[in-house]
Amino acid sequence: MKKVLGFTLLELMIVVAVIAILAVLAIGQYGKQVRKSRRAEAKQAISTVAMAQEKYRMNNAAYGTCDQVFAPGSCASYNASLNAYTITVTNNTAVRYTITATPKTVDQLKDSCGAFVSDTVSGVSTKTPTTTGCWQ
């Protein structure tokens, strides 16, 4: 009897199934890590706007709007330079301002942290979300 060398169709299908399962797991984790890395953009943008707010407040009676703190530029041009988030400034008074970084890409909307908010009152910032890992 002649011995046939090679693989059976069943063995090949098992290998393909195992590779497919590993690929699905790897792609899911890759997407999660990409979203996590994009969070750095939101945190950096909030920090940049907060510094601009403090500079603006030194020369004015109140904190400014997003357009005011980026003068002579604009908030729209700053937001255009960001890839995954949009920055807005609200509640700007003499002692308070709120900076919000909202995801602007469909993929980033899937991130568990969602929008980042820094609410500063009299120099004390409260940051949300408070979920572990979002601001670290």
N, CA, C and O atoms as a MOPAC input file, in Angstrom:
PM7 MOZYME 1SCF
protein

 N      0.83600 1    -1.16700 1     0.00000 1
 C      0.00000 1     0.00000 1     0.00000 1
 C      0.88700 1     1.24000 1     0.00000 1
 O      1.87500 1     1.30500 1     0.73200 1
 N      0.53700 1     2.20200 1    -0.80900 1
 C      1.31300 1     3.40800 1    -0.96200 1
 C      0.91600 1     4.41200 1     0.12300 1
 O     -0.27100 1     4.67200 1     0.32000 1
 N      1.91500 1     4.98200 1     0.83600 1
 C      1.64500 1     5.96000 1     1.89600 1
 C      1.54600 1     7.34600 1     1.26800 1
 O      2.43800 1     7.77100 1     0.53400 1
 N      0.44600 1     8.05000 1     1.56500 1
 C      0.20700 1     9.38300 1     1.02400 1
 C      0.71400 1    10.41000 1     2.03100 1
 O      0.35600 1    10.37300 1     3.20800 1
 N      1.54500 1    11.31600 1     1.55600 1
 C      2.07200 1    12.37200 1     2.41200 1
 C      1.24800 1    13.64500 1     2.21200 1
 O      0.74100 1    13.90300 1     1.12000 1
 N      1.12100 1    14.44000 1     3.28700 1
 C      0.39000 1    15.69700 1     3.17700 1
 C     -0.63300 1    15.83700 1     4.28900 1
 O     -0.65700 1    15.06100 1     5.24400 1
 N     -1.46900 1    16.83800 1     4.14100 1
 C     -2.48000 1    17.13500 1     5.15300 1
 C     -3.86200 1    16.81700 1     4.61700 1
 O     -4.11000 1    16.88500 1     3.41300 1
 N     -4.75900 1    16.47000 1     5.52800 1
 C     -6.14800 1    16.24800 1     5.12700 1
 C     -6.86500 1    17.59300 1     5.12000 1
 O     -6.37800 1    18.57200 1     5.68600 1
 N     -7.98900 1    17.62900 1     4.49300 1
 C     -8.78800 1    18.85700 1     4.45100 1
 C     -9.21600 1    19.26400 1     5.86200 1
 O     -9.24200 1    20.45500 1     6.17300 1
 N     -9.54100 1    18.33200 1     6.69000 1
 C     -9.95100 1    18.62100 1     8.05700 1
 C     -8.81500 1    19.29000 1     8.83400 1
 O     -9.04800 1    20.25900 1     9.55600 1
 N     -7.60800 1    18.78900 1     8.69400 1
 C     -6.46200 1    19.38700 1     9.39000 1
 C     -6.22500 1    20.82000 1     8.91600 1
 O     -5.94100 1    21.69800 1     9.73000 1
 N     -6.33900 1    21.06400 1     7.62100 1
 C     -6.17000 1    22.41700 1     7.09700 1
 C     -7.25800 1    23.35900 1     7.60700 1
 O     -6.97100 1    24.51300 1     7.92500 1
 N     -8.48500 1    22.89200 1     7.68800 1
 C     -9.59200 1    23.71900 1     8.17500 1
 C     -9.40400 1    24.07400 1     9.65000 1
 O     -9.73700 1    25.18500 1    10.06300 1
 N     -8.88300 1    23.15400 1    10.43900 1
 C     -8.62500 1    23.43500 1    11.85500 1
 C     -7.56300 1    24.53000 1    11.98100 1
 O     -7.71300 1    25.44600 1    12.79000 1
 N     -6.50800 1    24.44300 1    11.20000 1
 C     -5.44500 1    25.45200 1    11.22400 1
 C     -5.99700 1    26.81400 1    10.81100 1
 O     -5.68800 1    27.82400 1    11.44200 1
 N     -6.80400 1    26.84900 1     9.76700 1
 C     -7.39600 1    28.11000 1     9.30800 1
 C     -8.30000 1    28.69100 1    10.39300 1
 O     -8.27500 1    29.89900 1    10.62600 1
 N     -9.08900 1    27.86100 1    11.05500 1
 C     -9.97500 1    28.33300 1    12.12000 1
 C     -9.18200 1    28.91800 1    13.28800 1
 O     -9.55600 1    29.96100 1    13.82400 1
 N     -8.10000 1    28.26400 1    13.68500 1
 C     -7.26500 1    28.76700 1    14.78500 1
 C     -6.64600 1    30.10900 1    14.40100 1
 O     -6.62900 1    31.03100 1    15.21700 1
 N     -6.14400 1    30.23400 1    13.19300 1
 C     -5.55600 1    31.50100 1    12.73500 1
 C     -6.61100 1    32.61100 1    12.70600 1
 O     -6.32500 1    33.75000 1    13.07600 1
 N     -7.81600 1    32.28400 1    12.27100 1
 C     -8.89300 1    33.27600 1    12.22600 1
 C     -9.24800 1    33.76700 1    13.62200 1
 O     -9.44600 1    34.96500 1    13.82200 1
 N     -9.33000 1    32.87500 1    14.57500 1
 C     -9.64600 1    33.25800 1    15.95600 1
 C     -8.55100 1    34.16600 1    16.51700 1
 O     -8.84800 1    35.18800 1    17.13600 1
 N     -7.30400 1    33.80100 1    16.30700 1
 C     -6.19600 1    34.63400 1    16.78200 1
 C     -6.19200 1    36.00800 1    16.11700 1
 O     -5.89100 1    37.00600 1    16.77100 1
 N     -6.52100 1    36.07400 1    14.83300 1
 C     -6.57000 1    37.35000 1    14.11700 1
 C     -7.65600 1    38.26000 1    14.67500 1
 O     -7.43900 1    39.45800 1    14.85700 1
 N     -8.82800 1    37.68600 1    14.94700 1
 C     -9.92700 1    38.47700 1    15.50300 1
 C     -9.53000 1    39.05300 1    16.86100 1
 O     -9.78900 1    40.22500 1    17.13300 1
 N     -8.91700 1    38.25700 1    17.69800 1
 C     -8.46800 1    38.74300 1    19.01000 1
 C     -7.40400 1    39.82700 1    18.86500 1
 O     -7.44800 1    40.83500 1    19.57000 1
 N     -6.46000 1    39.63200 1    17.97000 1
 C     -5.38000 1    40.60100 1    17.78200 1
 C     -5.91400 1    41.92800 1    17.24100 1
 O     -5.49100 1    42.99000 1    17.69600 1
 N     -6.82400 1    41.88400 1    16.28800 1
 C     -7.37300 1    43.11300 1    15.71500 1
 C     -8.15900 1    43.88900 1    16.76200 1
 O     -8.07000 1    45.11500 1    16.81700 1
 N     -8.92500 1    43.19300 1    17.59100 1
 C     -9.67300 1    43.85800 1    18.66100 1
 C     -8.75300 1    44.56000 1    19.64700 1
 O     -9.01100 1    45.70000 1    20.03300 1
 N     -7.70200 1    43.90300 1    20.05000 1
 C     -6.74200 1    44.50400 1    20.98000 1
 C     -5.99200 1    45.65400 1    20.32800 1
 O     -5.69600 1    46.65100 1    20.98600 1
 N     -5.68300 1    45.53000 1    19.05400 1
 C     -4.98600 1    46.59900 1    18.33900 1
 C     -5.84400 1    47.86600 1    18.32500 1
 O     -5.34900 1    48.95600 1    18.60800 1
 N     -7.11300 1    47.72200 1    18.00000 1
 C     -8.02200 1    48.86700 1    17.98600 1
 C     -8.12800 1    49.52800 1    19.34700 1
 O     -8.15800 1    50.75400 1    19.44900 1
 N     -8.18400 1    48.72200 1    20.38400 1
 C     -8.26000 1    49.24900 1    21.74700 1
 C     -7.00400 1    50.04900 1    22.08700 1
 O     -7.09700 1    51.11400 1    22.69800 1
 N     -5.84800 1    49.55600 1    21.70300 1
 C     -4.59600 1    50.25800 1    21.98800 1
 C     -4.47800 1    51.54800 1    21.17300 1
 O     -3.93800 1    52.53900 1    21.66500 1
 N     -4.96900 1    51.54800 1    19.95300 1
 C     -4.94000 1    52.76600 1    19.14100 1
 C     -5.81500 1    53.83800 1    19.77800 1
 O     -5.40700 1    54.99500 1    19.86800 1
 N     -7.02100 1    53.46400 1    20.22400 1
 C     -7.90100 1    54.42500 1    20.88700 1
 C     -7.25400 1    54.95700 1    22.15900 1
 O     -7.35700 1    56.14500 1    22.46500 1
 N     -6.59600 1    54.08400 1    22.88900 1
 C     -5.91500 1    54.50100 1    24.11900 1
 C     -4.79700 1    55.49600 1    23.80400 1
 O     -4.62100 1    56.47400 1    24.53200 1
 N     -4.05300 1    55.26300 1    22.74800 1
 C     -2.96500 1    56.17500 1    22.39300 1
 C     -3.49900 1    57.53000 1    21.93700 1
 O     -2.84000 1    58.55000 1    22.13900 1
 N     -4.67300 1    57.55700 1    21.33100 1
 C     -5.26300 1    58.82400 1    20.89300 1
 C     -5.73500 1    59.67500 1    22.06400 1
 O     -5.90600 1    60.88500 1    21.91800 1
 N     -5.94600 1    59.05900 1    23.21800 1
 C     -6.33300 1    59.82700 1    24.39800 1
 C     -5.26600 1    60.85800 1    24.75200 1
 O     -5.57900 1    61.91000 1    25.30900 1
 N     -4.02600 1    60.56500 1    24.43500 1
 C     -2.93600 1    61.49600 1    24.72500 1
 C     -3.17400 1    62.82900 1    24.01200 1
 O     -2.82900 1    63.88800 1    24.53600 1
 N     -3.76200 1    62.77300 1    22.82100 1
 C     -4.06500 1    64.00600 1    22.10000 1
 C     -5.05900 1    64.86000 1    22.88200 1
 O     -4.89700 1    66.07700 1    22.96800 1
 N     -6.07700 1    64.23700 1    23.44600 1
 C     -7.07800 1    64.97500 1    24.21600 1
 C     -6.45100 1    65.60800 1    25.45600 1
 O     -6.69800 1    66.77500 1    25.75900 1
 N     -5.64600 1    64.83500 1    26.16300 1
 C     -5.01600 1    65.36100 1    27.37700 1
 C     -4.04600 1    66.49200 1    27.05000 1
 O     -3.98200 1    67.48100 1    27.78000 1
 N     -3.29400 1    66.35800 1    25.96300 1
 C     -2.36000 1    67.40800 1    25.55800 1
 C     -3.11700 1    68.66800 1    25.13800 1
 O     -2.71100 1    69.78000 1    25.47600 1
 N     -4.20200 1    68.49600 1    24.40900 1
 C     -4.98800 1    69.64800 1    23.96200 1
 C     -5.59500 1    70.38500 1    25.15500 1
 O     -5.59200 1    71.61600 1    25.18900 1
 N     -6.11100 1    69.64800 1    26.12300 1
 C     -6.66600 1    70.28200 1    27.32500 1
 C     -5.57900 1    71.04600 1    28.05700 1
 O     -5.81000 1    72.16100 1    28.52600 1
 N     -4.40600 1    70.46300 1    28.16000 1
 C     -3.28600 1    71.13900 1    28.81700 1
 C     -2.88900 1    72.41600 1    28.07500 1
 O     -2.62000 1    73.44300 1    28.69800 1
 N     -2.85300 1    72.34800 1    26.75200 1
 C     -2.50300 1    73.51800 1    25.94100 1
 C     -3.51200 1    74.64500 1    26.12700 1
 O     -3.13300 1    75.80600 1    26.28300 1
 N     -4.79800 1    74.30100 1    26.11100 1
 C     -5.84400 1    75.31200 1    26.28500 1
 C     -5.81200 1    75.87300 1    27.70200 1
 O     -6.02600 1    77.07100 1    27.88600 1
 N     -5.55200 1    75.04700 1    28.70000 1
 C     -5.47400 1    75.52400 1    30.08100 1
 C     -4.33400 1    76.53100 1    30.24200 1
 O     -4.49300 1    77.55400 1    30.90800 1
 N     -3.19400 1    76.24000 1    29.63400 1
 C     -2.07200 1    77.18200 1    29.69300 1
 C     -2.43300 1    78.49300 1    28.98900 1
 O     -2.10600 1    79.57500 1    29.47500 1
 N     -3.10500 1    78.38700 1    27.84800 1
 C     -3.53100 1    79.58400 1    27.12100 1
 C     -4.53600 1    80.38600 1    27.94300 1
 O     -4.51800 1    81.61700 1    27.92400 1
 N     -5.41000 1    79.69000 1    28.66000 1
 C     -6.38100 1    80.37000 1    29.52500 1
 C     -5.66900 1    81.16700 1    30.61400 1
 O     -6.01700 1    82.31700 1    30.88200 1
 N     -4.67200 1    80.54900 1    31.23700 1
 C     -3.95300 1    81.23600 1    32.31500 1
 C     -3.20100 1    82.45700 1    31.78000 1
 O     -3.16000 1    83.49700 1    32.43700 1
 N     -2.60900 1    82.33400 1    30.59500 1
 C     -1.93400 1    83.48700 1    29.98200 1
 C     -2.94300 1    84.59100 1    29.67400 1
 O     -2.67300 1    85.77000 1    29.90300 1
 N     -4.10800 1    84.20000 1    29.15200 1
 C     -5.13600 1    85.17700 1    28.81800 1
 C     -5.63400 1    85.88100 1    30.07300 1
 O     -5.83700 1    87.09500 1    30.07000 1
 N     -5.83000 1    85.12200 1    31.14300 1
 C     -6.37600 1    85.66600 1    32.40200 1
 C     -5.42200 1    86.66500 1    33.04800 1
 O     -5.86300 1    87.57500 1    33.74900 1
 N     -4.11500 1    86.50400 1    32.81900 1
 C     -3.15400 1    87.45700 1    33.39700 1
 C     -3.38200 1    88.87200 1    32.88100 1
 O     -3.08900 1    89.84100 1    33.58200 1
 N     -3.90100 1    89.00000 1    31.66300 1
 C     -4.08400 1    90.32000 1    31.04500 1
 C     -5.53500 1    90.76400 1    30.94200 1
 O     -5.81500 1    91.85000 1    30.43500 1
 N     -6.46100 1    89.93600 1    31.41700 1
 C     -7.88100 1    90.25100 1    31.28600 1
 C     -8.60000 1    89.97400 1    32.60100 1
 O     -8.06700 1    89.31400 1    33.49200 1
 N     -9.82100 1    90.49400 1    32.70400 1
 C    -10.59300 1    90.35400 1    33.93800 1
 C    -11.24100 1    88.98500 1    34.09500 1
 O    -11.68200 1    88.63300 1    35.18900 1
 N    -11.30200 1    88.21300 1    33.02100 1
 C    -11.95000 1    86.89900 1    33.08100 1
 C    -11.23800 1    85.95000 1    32.12900 1
 O    -10.45500 1    86.37000 1    31.27700 1
 N    -11.52300 1    84.66800 1    32.28900 1
 C    -11.00800 1    83.67700 1    31.34900 1
 C    -11.72100 1    83.87400 1    30.02200 1
 O    -12.84800 1    84.36800 1    29.98800 1
 N    -11.07300 1    83.49300 1    28.93500 1
 C    -11.60700 1    83.76700 1    27.61000 1
 C    -12.29900 1    82.59100 1    26.95800 1
 O    -12.26300 1    81.46000 1    27.44400 1
 N    -12.92800 1    82.89700 1    25.84700 1
 C    -13.50500 1    81.85400 1    25.00800 1
 C    -12.35000 1    81.16000 1    24.28700 1
 O    -11.20400 1    81.60100 1    24.36500 1
 N    -12.65200 1    80.11100 1    23.61000 1
 C    -11.61500 1    79.38500 1    22.88100 1
 C    -10.97200 1    80.27800 1    21.82300 1
 O     -9.75100 1    80.26100 1    21.66500 1
 N    -11.77100 1    81.05500 1    21.10000 1
 C    -11.22100 1    81.95200 1    20.08700 1
 C    -10.36300 1    83.05100 1    20.70800 1
 O     -9.34100 1    83.43200 1    20.13700 1
 N    -10.76300 1    83.55800 1    21.85900 1
 C     -9.99500 1    84.62100 1    22.50700 1
 C     -8.62200 1    84.14000 1    22.96500 1
 O     -7.63100 1    84.85300 1    22.81000 1
 N     -8.55900 1    82.93800 1    23.52700 1
 C     -7.26800 1    82.47600 1    24.05200 1
 C     -6.30700 1    82.07800 1    22.94600 1
 O     -5.09900 1    82.01500 1    23.17200 1
 N     -6.82700 1    81.80700 1    21.74300 1
 C     -5.96100 1    81.45600 1    20.62900 1
 C     -5.72900 1    82.63400 1    19.67600 1
 O     -5.19900 1    82.45000 1    18.58000 1
 N     -6.12700 1    83.84800 1    20.09300 1
 C     -5.90500 1    85.01800 1    19.25100 1
 C     -4.41500 1    85.19000 1    19.01400 1
 O     -3.65200 1    85.00700 1    19.96300 1
 N     -3.95100 1    85.52200 1    17.84000 1
 C     -4.71000 1    85.94400 1    16.67100 1
 C     -5.25000 1    84.79200 1    15.83500 1
 O     -5.87100 1    85.03200 1    14.80000 1
 N     -5.03300 1    83.55200 1    16.25300 1
 C     -5.58400 1    82.40600 1    15.52100 1
 C     -7.03100 1    82.18800 1    15.89700 1
 O     -7.71800 1    83.11600 1    16.32400 1
 N     -7.48600 1    80.98200 1    15.74200 1
 C     -8.86400 1    80.69200 1    16.12400 1
 C     -8.95300 1    79.27700 1    16.66400 1
 O     -8.08300 1    78.44000 1    16.42300 1
 N    -10.00600 1    79.03800 1    17.38500 1
 C    -10.24700 1    77.70500 1    17.92800 1
 C    -10.50100 1    76.70800 1    16.79400 1
 O    -10.12500 1    75.54000 1    16.89200 1
 N    -11.13600 1    77.17400 1    15.72900 1
 C    -11.42200 1    76.28600 1    14.58900 1
 C    -10.12900 1    75.78100 1    13.95300 1
 O    -10.02800 1    74.60600 1    13.60000 1
 N     -9.14300 1    76.66200 1    13.80600 1
 C     -7.87900 1    76.21200 1    13.21200 1
 C     -7.13000 1    75.28300 1    14.16400 1
 O     -6.45300 1    74.35600 1    13.72000 1
 N     -7.24800 1    75.52600 1    15.47700 1
 C     -6.62400 1    74.61600 1    16.44300 1
 C     -7.28900 1    73.24700 1    16.37400 1
 O     -6.60300 1    72.22400 1    16.36100 1
 N     -8.62100 1    73.22100 1    16.32900 1
 C     -9.34500 1    71.95300 1    16.23800 1
 C     -9.04400 1    71.21900 1    14.93800 1
 O     -9.04200 1    69.98800 1    14.90700 1
 N     -8.79100 1    71.96100 1    13.87200 1
 C     -8.44900 1    71.32800 1    12.59400 1
 C     -7.10800 1    70.61100 1    12.68200 1
 O     -6.86200 1    69.64900 1    11.95400 1
 N     -6.24200 1    71.08200 1    13.57700 1
 C     -4.92900 1    70.44100 1    13.72600 1
 C     -5.00600 1    69.15200 1    14.55500 1
 O     -4.06100 1    68.36200 1    14.56300 1
 N     -6.11200 1    68.94400 1    15.23800 1
 C     -6.29100 1    67.73400 1    16.05300 1
 C     -6.91300 1    66.63000 1    15.20800 1
 O     -7.79000 1    66.89300 1    14.38400 1
 N     -6.46300 1    65.40200 1    15.41000 1
 C     -6.95700 1    64.28500 1    14.60500 1
 C     -8.18600 1    63.60100 1    15.17600 1
 O     -9.08200 1    63.21900 1    14.42300 1
 N     -8.24700 1    63.43700 1    16.49600 1
 C     -9.27900 1    62.58000 1    17.07300 1
 C    -10.24700 1    63.29600 1    18.00900 1
 O    -11.26300 1    62.71500 1    18.39100 1
 N     -9.96200 1    64.53500 1    18.38800 1
 C    -10.80600 1    65.24300 1    19.36000 1
 C    -11.09200 1    66.66200 1    18.89700 1
 O    -10.35600 1    67.23100 1    18.09100 1
 N    -12.17900 1    67.22400 1    19.42200 1
 C    -12.53800 1    68.62300 1    19.21000 1
 C    -12.58100 1    69.29600 1    20.57000 1
 O    -13.17000 1    68.76500 1    21.51100 1
 N    -11.96400 1    70.45500 1    20.67600 1
 C    -11.88500 1    71.18000 1    21.94500 1
 C    -12.92000 1    72.29400 1    21.98100 1
 O    -13.08700 1    73.03000 1    21.00900 1
 N    -13.61700 1    72.41500 1    23.11400 1
 C    -14.52000 1    73.53500 1    23.35000 1
 C    -14.24300 1    74.10200 1    24.73200 1
 O    -13.81400 1    73.38600 1    25.63700 1
 N    -14.49400 1    75.39800 1    24.88400 1
 C    -14.33600 1    76.07600 1    26.17300 1
 C    -15.68300 1    76.66200 1    26.54500 1
 O    -16.29400 1    77.38000 1    25.75400 1
 N    -16.14700 1    76.35600 1    27.75400 1
 C    -17.42600 1    76.87500 1    28.24800 1
 C    -17.23800 1    77.38200 1    29.67200 1
 O    -16.16700 1    77.23400 1    30.26000 1
 N    -18.28500 1    77.97500 1    30.21200 1
 C    -18.31600 1    78.45200 1    31.60300 1
 C    -17.17500 1    79.41100 1    31.92800 1
 O    -16.72300 1    79.46700 1    33.07200 1
 N    -16.70100 1    80.16900 1    30.93000 1
 C    -15.59400 1    81.06400 1    31.20800 1
 C    -16.09300 1    82.31500 1    31.93300 1
 O    -16.85400 1    83.11600 1    31.39000 1
 N    -15.63800 1    82.45100 1    33.17500 1
 C    -15.95200 1    83.61200 1    34.01200 1
 C    -14.63400 1    84.12000 1    34.58800 1
 O    -13.56000 1    83.74400 1    34.11900 1
 N    -14.72100 1    84.98200 1    35.61200 1
 C    -13.51400 1    85.51700 1    36.24300 1
 C    -12.76900 1    84.45400 1    37.04700 1
 O    -11.56800 1    84.59100 1    37.28000 1
 N    -13.46100 1    83.39900 1    37.47400 1
 C    -12.81400 1    82.39000 1    38.31900 1
 C    -12.95800 1    80.96400 1    37.79200 1
 O    -12.49400 1    80.01800 1    38.42800 1
 N    -13.59700 1    80.80500 1    36.63900 1
 C    -13.88300 1    79.44200 1    36.19400 1
 C    -13.81900 1    79.31400 1    34.67300 1
 O    -14.12700 1    80.25300 1    33.93900 1
 N    -13.41200 1    78.12700 1    34.22100 1
 C    -13.52100 1    77.74600 1    32.81500 1
 C    -13.59400 1    76.23100 1    32.73100 1
 O    -13.05300 1    75.52300 1    33.58000 1
 N    -14.26600 1    75.74200 1    31.70300 1
 C    -14.39700 1    74.31500 1    31.47400 1
 C    -13.91200 1    74.00700 1    30.06200 1
 O    -14.35100 1    74.62100 1    29.09000 1
 N    -12.99300 1    73.04200 1    29.96800 1
 C    -12.47000 1    72.60800 1    28.66900 1
 C    -12.97400 1    71.19100 1    28.42000 1
 O    -12.83300 1    70.31300 1    29.27200 1
 N    -13.55800 1    70.97800 1    27.25300 1
 C    -14.07500 1    69.66100 1    26.89800 1
 C    -13.40400 1    69.18700 1    25.60900 1
 O    -13.35800 1    69.90900 1    24.61300 1
 N    -12.88900 1    67.96600 1    25.64900 1
 C    -12.32600 1    67.32100 1    24.46200 1
 C    -13.29200 1    66.21200 1    24.06200 1
 O    -13.40000 1    65.19400 1    24.74600 1
 N    -13.98900 1    66.41500 1    22.95600 1
 C    -15.00000 1    65.47600 1    22.47700 1
 C    -14.43600 1    64.67200 1    21.31100 1
 O    -13.86100 1    65.24600 1    20.38600 1
 N    -14.59500 1    63.34100 1    21.34700 1
 C    -14.11200 1    62.53500 1    20.21500 1
 C    -14.79100 1    62.95800 1    18.91500 1
 O    -15.99700 1    63.20400 1    18.88800 1
 N    -14.00000 1    63.04300 1    17.82800 1
 C    -14.59700 1    63.43100 1    16.56200 1
 C    -14.49900 1    62.35500 1    15.48700 1
 O    -14.99700 1    62.55200 1    14.37800 1
 N    -13.87400 1    61.23400 1    15.78800 1
 C    -13.82400 1    60.14600 1    14.81700 1
 C    -14.73500 1    59.02000 1    15.28800 1
 O    -14.93900 1    58.83000 1    16.48700 1
 N    -15.27400 1    58.28400 1    14.33900 1
 C    -16.18300 1    57.18400 1    14.67000 1
 C    -15.47800 1    56.15300 1    15.53900 1
 O    -16.06300 1    55.63200 1    16.48900 1
 N    -14.22800 1    55.85900 1    15.21500 1
 C    -13.48200 1    54.87600 1    16.00100 1
 C    -13.24800 1    55.36500 1    17.42200 1
 O    -13.35600 1    54.58700 1    18.37000 1
 N    -12.92700 1    56.65000 1    17.58200 1
 C    -12.65000 1    57.16000 1    18.93100 1
 C    -13.91700 1    57.23300 1    19.76600 1
 O    -13.84500 1    57.20000 1    20.99400 1
 N    -15.06900 1    57.33100 1    19.12800 1
 C    -16.33900 1    57.31700 1    19.86600 1
 C    -16.54500 1    55.98800 1    20.58600 1
 O    -17.30800 1    55.91500 1    21.54900 1
 N    -15.86300 1    54.93000 1    20.12200 1
 C    -15.96000 1    53.61700 1    20.76200 1
 C    -15.11900 1    53.51700 1    22.02600 1
 O    -15.23000 1    52.54000 1    22.76700 1
 N    -14.27500 1    54.52000 1    22.28000 1
 C    -13.39200 1    54.48700 1    23.44100 1
 C    -14.20900 1    54.55000 1    24.72400 1
 O    -15.17500 1    55.30700 1    24.81600 1
 N    -13.82400 1    53.76300 1    25.69800 1
 C    -14.56300 1    53.68300 1    26.96100 1
 C    -14.51200 1    54.97800 1    27.76300 1
 O    -15.37700 1    55.20500 1    28.60900 1
 N    -13.52600 1    55.82600 1    27.51900 1
 C    -13.40500 1    57.07700 1    28.27900 1
 C    -14.33000 1    58.16900 1    27.76100 1
 O    -14.72900 1    59.04900 1    28.52400 1
 N    -14.67300 1    58.12900 1    26.49500 1
 C    -15.56800 1    59.14200 1    25.93700 1
 C    -14.92000 1    60.51200 1    25.90500 1
 O    -13.74400 1    60.64000 1    25.56700 1
 N    -15.68700 1    61.54300 1    26.25900 1
 C    -15.18500 1    62.91700 1    26.26400 1
 C    -14.39000 1    63.18600 1    27.54200 1
 O    -14.70700 1    62.66900 1    28.61300 1
 N    -13.36100 1    64.00000 1    27.40100 1
 C    -12.55700 1    64.42700 1    28.54300 1
 C    -12.98200 1    65.83800 1    28.92000 1
 O    -13.10700 1    66.70300 1    28.05300 1
 N    -13.20700 1    66.07700 1    30.21200 1
 C    -13.62900 1    67.39200 1    30.68400 1
 C    -12.73600 1    67.81100 1    31.83800 1
 O    -12.50600 1    67.04600 1    32.77500 1
 N    -12.23600 1    69.04000 1    31.75700 1
 C    -11.46600 1    69.63000 1    32.84200 1
 C    -12.18200 1    70.90400 1    33.26200 1
 O    -12.23400 1    71.87200 1    32.50400 1
 N    -12.73300 1    70.90200 1    34.46600 1
 C    -13.47200 1    72.04400 1    35.00000 1
 C    -12.59100 1    72.69700 1    36.05800 1
 O    -12.32100 1    72.10100 1    37.10100 1
 N    -12.14700 1    73.91300 1    35.79300 1
 C    -11.24100 1    74.61100 1    36.70500 1
 C    -11.97500 1    75.75900 1    37.37000 1
 O    -12.49900 1    76.65400 1    36.70600 1
 N    -12.00200 1    75.71700 1    38.70700 1
 C    -12.62800 1    76.77000 1    39.49500 1
 C    -11.58800 1    77.26400 1    40.50000 1
 O    -11.10200 1    76.50000 1    41.33500 1
 N    -11.25800 1    78.54400 1    40.40800 1
 C    -10.27700 1    79.16700 1    41.30400 1
 C     -8.97200 1    78.38400 1    41.36200 1
 O     -8.38900 1    78.21500 1    42.43300 1
 N     -8.52700 1    77.91500 1    40.22700 1
 C     -7.24500 1    77.22000 1    40.14300 1
 C     -7.26900 1    75.73700 1    40.47100 1
 O     -6.23500 1    75.07600 1    40.37500 1
 N     -8.41900 1    75.19700 1    40.85500 1
 C     -8.53400 1    73.77600 1    41.18700 1
 C     -9.29900 1    73.07800 1    40.06500 1
 O    -10.44100 1    73.42800 1    39.76600 1
 N     -8.65400 1    72.08500 1    39.44900 1
 C     -9.26700 1    71.38300 1    38.31900 1
 C     -9.91800 1    70.08100 1    38.76000 1
 O     -9.34800 1    69.31200 1    39.53400 1
 N    -11.12000 1    69.85100 1    38.25400 1
 C    -11.80900 1    68.58500 1    38.42500 1
 C    -11.89100 1    67.94700 1    37.05300 1
 O    -12.40000 1    68.54800 1    36.10700 1
 N    -11.38700 1    66.72100 1    36.94900 1
 C    -11.32400 1    66.06600 1    35.65000 1
 C    -12.26800 1    64.87500 1    35.58900 1
 O    -12.34300 1    64.07500 1    36.52200 1
 N    -12.98200 1    64.76900 1    34.48300 1
 C    -13.83300 1    63.61400 1    34.23000 1
 C    -13.51700 1    63.11100 1    32.83200 1
 O    -13.12400 1    63.91300 1    31.98400 1
 N    -13.66600 1    61.85000 1    32.55700 1
 C    -14.22900 1    60.80200 1    33.39700 1
 C    -13.24200 1    60.38600 1    34.48300 1
 O    -12.03500 1    60.60300 1    34.38100 1
 N    -13.79800 1    59.78500 1    35.51700 1
 C    -12.96900 1    59.33900 1    36.63600 1
 C    -12.61700 1    57.85700 1    36.50300 1
 O    -12.04100 1    57.26600 1    37.41700 1
 N    -12.96000 1    57.27100 1    35.37700 1
 C    -12.65400 1    55.86500 1    35.12700 1
 C    -11.15500 1    55.62900 1    35.20700 1
 O    -10.37100 1    56.42000 1    34.68300 1
 N    -10.75600 1    54.55100 1    35.85900 1
 C     -9.35400 1    54.21300 1    35.98500 1
 C     -8.71000 1    54.04200 1    34.61100 1
 O     -9.23400 1    53.33500 1    33.75000 1
 N     -7.57700 1    54.69300 1    34.42000 1
 C     -6.83200 1    54.57400 1    33.17900 1
 C     -7.09000 1    55.66900 1    32.16400 1
 O     -6.32300 1    55.80700 1    31.21100 1
 N     -8.13100 1    56.44400 1    32.33400 1
 C     -8.43800 1    57.46400 1    31.33900 1
 C     -7.46000 1    58.64500 1    31.38300 1
 O     -7.01100 1    59.10300 1    30.33200 1
 N     -7.13000 1    59.13200 1    32.54700 1
 C     -6.25900 1    60.29500 1    32.65600 1
 C     -4.79000 1    59.91300 1    32.88600 1
 O     -3.93100 1    60.79500 1    32.91500 1
 N     -4.48800 1    58.63600 1    33.04700 1
 C     -3.09800 1    58.22100 1    33.28400 1
 C     -2.36400 1    58.09800 1    31.98700 1
 O     -1.18100 1    57.75800 1    31.97700 1

